[in-house]
Amino acid sequence: MKLKTIDIQGKPYVEVSERINHFRNSSEYKGWGMETMIESQNDKNITMRCVIKNQEGSIISSGIAQEVAGSSFINKGSHVENCETSAVGRALGNLGIGTETSVASYDEVSNAKLNQTKVIPMNKPKWNDSHYEPAVKKLQEGKTSIKLLEKALDIPTPVLEQLKKISILID
């Protein structure tokens, strides 16, 4: 069965929600279960594991993820949920669901691509995660556009690409 994909910088990606729906609705996995658990947690970090068991209760696949509170726009308020989603996505990916191009979660792919291409010239102000929230808020409230942000703030290309993705999700 072909799963629905979204485009991330020219590559098809199967979202975790699509992987979960396939797992829950496919006769191939009838009677199977999924369980998430916290491996470790402190004020800043959380590590979670997801295991997928067959109908006999044997572990067939697992995935692990770690997130740092406040390390990104999404992790400012939802690092636990984001971590669980990543662990589930990795376990389903390790099972072979939605792995045509990547096992990684959407956030892992986006962050990796953003960090790979992050180049901030010396004469421009440093752009960091603290700038996302006000920019996204203005986008959500319809008080600005990507083009206006680009001109007014001299946003580095990787950050602008992230804001464009966020804007598309808001529309």
N, C-alpha and C positions, 0 to 999 in steps of 0.2 A: 504494500500500500504506500502510495506517494504521500508524504506529509507536506502540509503548507509551509512555505518558507517566507522569510523576509530578507531583504537585501541589506547586508552590512558591508559597506565599502566594496561593492561589486561581487560579494560572495553570498550564496544562499545560506541562510541560517534557520534552523528549526527551533522555535521558541519552546521554553520549558512547558508552557501550558499546552502546546500542541503535542509534546511528547507524553505528558500526563494523560491527555484525552485518548491518545492512541493506546497507551498501556491499559487504561481502564475499560476501553471499549473493544479491544481486539480479542477475539476468541482464543488466540494463541496464548494469552496471559490470564485466561479465566481461572479464578480461584487464587491467583497470586496476590501478594500483599506488599505494601511499602511501609517502612517505619523510619522515622527520623529521630535522632537523639543528639543531645549536646555532649560532645566529647570533653570540652573544657571551655570555661568562660571566666572572664574577670571584667573589670570596669571598662577595659578598652577592646579586648579581643574575644571572639567566640569562634569555636571550631565545632562543626556539626558533621554528622555522618548520616547517610541514608542507606538502608539495606533493602534489597528487593528479594523476597522469598517466594519460592514456588508453592504449589498447593500442598506439598508435604512439609513445608516449613523450612526447607533447606535454603540457605543464602545462595543466590545465583549471581547477584551483582551488588556492588556498593559504590558509593561516591562520598568524598569528603570535601569540605570547603571551610575556608577561614575568612572572616571579615574583621575589619577594624572599625570601631565606632567613630564616625565623623571623618573617615578617610576619603569620602566622596560625597557628592550631593545626595545620592540615594542613601548612603550609610549614615547621614546626619540624624535620621529619625527611624530608620528601618534596617539597621545592620543585622539584627537577628533574623528577620523575615527574609532578607536578601540572602543571608548565609544558608538558610534552610532551602530556599529555591535553588541556589547553586548546587547544594549537595544532592537534591533530588534530580536536577538536570544532569549532573555527572553520573549518578547511578543509572539513570535511564540511558544515557549515552554509552556507558560501559556495557549495558545490556544490548546495545546496538540500535536503539531507537533514536532516529534523527541525527545520525552521525555521518551523513554523506560527506559533510565538509568539516565538522567540528564537534568535539565533545563538550567544549567549554560553554559556559552560560553566556547570555547576551552581554551582561555586565563585564565578565572577564574579557570577552572579545573587544568590547568597546574601550575598556580601560587599557588593555594591551596596545591596541592601535593608537589610542591617544598618547600613551607614554612613549611608544616607538617613534612617533613623529613630532614630539614636543621640542620645538626649537623657539626660544624666546630671545630675540635680538637684545643686545646690551642697552640700546638707547630707548627701548620701549618699557613701559611699566610691567612688572611681573604680574601675570594673571594666575590666580589660583582658585581653589574650590569656593572660597568665600565670595567670589564674584558671581557664581552660578545662581545662587538663591535670589538675589535682587533682580538679575536679568530674567530668570524664569518667571518670577512674580510679575514683572512688567509685561512679559509675553502673555501670561495667563489672563491678566487684566485687560489686555488689548491696548496697553498704553505705549507700546513700541512694536517694532518689527525687527526681523533679523537684519534687514538692510540698514536700518537706523542704528542698531547696536554695533554693527560692523564698522560703520563710518565714525560714530561718536566715540567708541571705546578702543579702537585699534586692536581688535580681538585677534589673537593668534589663530591660524587656520584650524588646528585640531579642536580648539575650544568652539570655534564657530560651527564646525561640523557637528559637534555634540549638541549645541543649541538648536541647530536646524532639525536634528532628530527629535529633540524634545518638543519643538514647535509643531512638527508633523504629528506627534502623538497627541498634542493638545487640540489641534484643529479637528 
